């Protein structure tokens, strides 16, 4: 049997013992919770800690001040045995006594089945944040794709960073504008030539579209990443988006990646439809779950 215990002297180390292997599906939440515990920024009176046979098996912490945010962790061997629900109930009871009216859990991945099941079972209601992650096997054939006459695809050349930044800002007006200093931060030195991984579309010596055949490691080894895909609005409708994606996929396949991933938004409906036509399938969406106390 498991039981509640007092807050440990080193709560962040307790968390590490509960979850010794962090999964990509909750990495962001884990890092925020660990930092809050380490810095003493969590609501100590609202935390809950569980042990069994002298070993940590679960914990729940709350941070966020006026907008309390919950983090719950349960050891894999103890999931489905009431530990998570007990921790949530303990935290909620304390927060109600403090007059807190609403509790949230953000960045919940739809691929984190255990978390989704726990939150729904304890009364939380989920709302999509719009963030969507998709993936595609590179074992499947990469389709051929044509572009309108007058356009050409090539890789970015050194010295074109300023032109690339202008293109990125034109393609993504909804995101924070870049300066040239952002380019090396977004495309840092890797084990490969970054410029050879950045595909651009050109018309009359002007950059009008881009896609990057990048790399990401979610904890299980390097994977291909389709990154920063965009076309200048003045040049859309010419087949550039599909052609850029296909060229990036070809590069990733030639580099030996077995799978390619991308991150987008449900709001970019045309882009999502294109990705689906190219063989991508949804892997996870991010949700914010809330509970009225």
C-alpha positions in Angstrom: 0.0 0.0 0.0 1.0 3.6 -0.5 0.5 6.5 1.9 1.0 10.3 2.1 4.1 11.6 3.7 5.4 15.1 4.7 7.2 17.2 2.1 10.8 15.9 1.8 13.8 18.0 2.5 14.8 17.9 -1.2 11.5 17.8 -3.1 13.2 18.0 -6.5 15.2 14.9 -5.7 11.9 13.2 -4.7 10.5 14.0 -8.2 13.6 12.5 -9.8 13.1 9.2 -7.9 9.4 9.1 -9.0 10.3 9.8 -12.6 13.9 8.6 -13.2 13.3 8.5 -17.0 11.6 11.6 -18.4 9.5 11.1 -21.5 9.2 13.7 -24.3 5.5 13.9 -23.9 5.8 15.7 -20.6 9.3 17.1 -20.7 8.3 20.8 -20.6 6.0 20.3 -17.6 8.7 18.2 -15.8 11.3 20.9 -16.3 9.0 23.7 -15.0 8.0 21.7 -12.0 11.6 20.7 -11.2 12.7 24.3 -11.4 9.9 25.5 -9.2 10.7 22.9 -6.5 14.4 23.6 -6.7 13.8 27.4 -6.3 11.1 27.0 -3.6 8.6 28.7 -5.9 5.8 26.0 -5.5 3.0 26.3 -3.0 4.4 24.1 -0.2 1.1 23.8 1.7 -0.6 22.5 -1.4 1.9 19.8 -2.3 1.3 16.1 -1.8 3.8 13.3 -1.6 3.3 9.5 -1.7 5.6 6.6 -0.7 5.3 2.8 -0.6 7.8 0.4 1.0 10.1 3.4 1.7 10.3 4.6 -1.8 8.7 7.6 -3.5 5.9 6.6 -5.8 4.1 9.9 -6.6 4.0 13.6 -6.0 1.9 16.6 -6.9 2.9 20.3 -6.7 1.3 23.6 -7.4 2.9 26.8 -8.7 1.8 29.9 -10.5 0.6 32.3 -7.7 -2.7 33.8 -8.8 -3.1 31.3 -11.6 -2.3 28.0 -9.9 -0.9 25.2 -12.1 -0.8 21.6 -11.1 1.9 19.0 -11.9 1.4 15.4 -11.0 3.9 12.5 -11.3 3.4 8.8 -10.5 5.9 6.1 -10.9 5.2 3.8 -13.8 4.8 0.7 -11.6 2.2 2.5 -9.5 0.0 3.9 -12.2 -3.6 2.7 -12.3 -3.6 2.0 -8.6 -5.2 5.2 -7.3 -2.0 7.2 -6.5 -2.6 9.9 -9.1 -6.3 10.4 -8.1 -5.4 10.5 -4.5 -2.7 13.1 -5.0 -5.1 15.3 -7.1 -7.8 15.0 -4.5 -5.4 15.9 -1.7 -4.2 19.0 -3.5 -7.7 20.2 -4.5 -8.9 19.8 -0.9 -6.1 22.1 0.4 -6.7 24.7 -2.4 -10.4 24.8 -1.7 -9.6 25.6 2.0 -7.4 28.5 0.7 -10.3 29.8 -1.4 -8.7 29.0 -4.8 -11.4 28.6 -7.4 -9.6 27.3 -10.4 -6.7 24.9 -11.1 -5.1 24.4 -14.5 -2.7 21.9 -16.1 -1.1 23.3 -19.3 0.8 21.7 -22.2 -0.8 18.3 -21.8 0.0 16.1 -24.7 -2.7 14.0 -26.2 0.0 11.3 -26.6 0.3 11.2 -22.8 -2.5 8.7 -22.3 -1.9 8.3 -18.5 -2.2 12.0 -17.8 -5.2 12.5 -20.0 -7.0 9.6 -18.3 -6.2 10.9 -14.8 -7.3 14.5 -15.5 -10.5 13.4 -17.1 -11.3 11.0 -14.3 -10.8 13.7 -11.7 -13.1 16.2 -13.4 -10.7 18.4 -15.5 -11.9 19.7 -18.8 -9.5 20.0 -21.7 -9.2 22.7 -24.3 -6.9 22.5 -27.3 -4.1 25.0 -27.4 -3.9 24.6 -31.2 -0.4 23.2 -31.2 -0.1 20.1 -33.4 2.8 17.7 -33.9 2.8 15.4 -36.9 5.1 12.7 -38.1 5.8 10.6 -41.2 7.9 7.5 -41.9 10.6 8.0 -44.5 10.2 4.4 -45.6 7.2 5.5 -47.6 8.0 7.0 -51.1 8.5 10.8 -51.2 6.2 12.1 -54.0 7.4 14.1 -57.0 6.3 17.7 -57.1 6.4 20.5 -59.8 6.5 24.3 -59.3 5.4 27.0 -61.6 7.8 28.3 -64.3 10.2 31.1 -63.2 10.9 29.6 -59.8 13.9 27.5 -58.7 14.8 25.6 -55.5 18.3 25.6 -54.0 20.0 25.6 -50.6 20.8 28.8 -48.7 24.2 30.3 -49.2 26.4 31.9 -46.5 25.9 35.6 -46.6 22.1 35.4 -47.2 21.2 35.4 -43.6 19.6 38.9 -43.8 17.6 37.9 -46.8 16.4 34.7 -45.0 15.4 36.7 -41.9 13.3 39.1 -44.1 11.6 36.1 -45.7 10.9 34.4 -42.4 9.3 37.6 -41.1 7.2 37.9 -44.2 6.0 34.3 -44.0 5.3 34.4 -40.3 3.9 37.8 -39.4 2.1 36.3 -36.4 5.3 35.4 -34.7 7.9 37.6 -33.1 10.1 39.2 -35.8 13.6 38.1 -36.1 16.8 40.1 -36.5 20.0 38.7 -38.0 21.2 37.7 -34.5 18.3 35.2 -34.3 19.5 33.2 -37.3 22.5 31.5 -35.5 20.3 30.9 -32.4 17.7 29.1 -34.5 20.2 27.3 -36.6 23.1 26.6 -34.3 26.3 24.7 -35.3 25.5 21.0 -35.6 27.3 17.9 -36.8 26.2 18.9 -40.3 26.4 22.0 -42.6 23.3 24.0 -41.6 23.2 25.9 -44.9 22.9 22.7 -46.8 19.8 21.8 -44.8 17.9 25.1 -45.5 16.0 24.9 -48.8 14.8 28.1 -50.4 12.7 29.0 -53.4 13.9 31.8 -55.6 12.4 34.0 -58.3 14.4 36.8 -60.0 17.1 36.5 -57.3 14.6 37.0 -54.5 14.0 34.5 -51.8 10.2 33.7 -51.7 9.9 30.5 -49.8 11.8 28.1 -47.4 11.8 24.8 -45.6 14.5 23.3 -43.4 15.6 19.6 -43.2 16.7 19.8 -39.6 17.3 17.4 -36.7 15.7 16.9 -33.3 16.2 14.5 -30.4 13.1 14.0 -28.2 15.0 11.6 -26.0 15.2 8.5 -28.2 17.9 9.5 -30.7 18.1 11.9 -33.6 15.0 12.3 -35.8 14.4 14.3 -38.9 12.6 17.6 -38.4 10.7 19.6 -41.0 11.3 23.1 -39.8 10.3 26.7 -40.7 8.3 26.0 -43.8 6.8 29.1 -45.3 6.1 30.9 -48.6 5.9 34.7 -49.2 2.1 35.4 -49.4 2.7 37.2 -52.8 4.0 33.9 -54.2 1.5 31.4 -52.8 -0.6 29.3 -55.1 2.4 28.3 -57.3 3.1 24.9 -55.8 6.1 26.2 -53.7 4.9 24.9 -50.4 4.6 21.3 -51.6 7.9 21.5 -53.6 9.8 22.9 -50.6 8.4 20.2 -48.3 9.3 17.4 -50.8 12.8 18.7 -51.3 13.3 18.8 -47.5 11.9 15.3 -47.2 14.3 14.1 -49.9 17.2 15.6 -48.0 16.2 14.0 -44.7 15.8 10.6 -46.4 19.2 10.9 -48.0 20.7 11.7 -44.6 19.4 8.4 -43.3 16.6 9.4 -40.9 13.9 6.8 -40.5 11.2 9.3 -39.5 10.5 13.0 -39.9 8.5 15.2 -37.5 7.0 18.7 -37.7 5.3 21.1 -35.4 2.5 23.3 -36.6 -0.9 24.8 -35.5 -4.4 23.7 -36.2 -5.0 27.3 -37.2 -2.8 26.8 -40.2 -5.4 24.7 -42.0 -4.0 24.9 -45.5 -0.6 23.8 -44.1 -2.1 20.9 -42.2 -4.0 19.7 -45.3 -0.7 19.8 -47.3 1.1 17.9 -44.7 -1.6 15.2 -44.7 -1.4 14.9 -48.5 2.4 14.4 -48.1 1.8 11.5 -45.8 2.0 13.1 -42.3 -0.3 12.0 -39.6 -1.1 13.7 -36.2 0.9 12.5 -33.3 -0.1 14.8 -30.5 -1.9 18.0 -29.7 -1.4 20.1 -26.7 -4.3 20.9 -24.3 -4.9 23.0 -21.3 -7.0 21.2 -18.7 -8.9 23.2 -16.0 -10.9 22.3 -13.0 -13.3 24.5 -11.1 -12.8 23.9 -7.4 
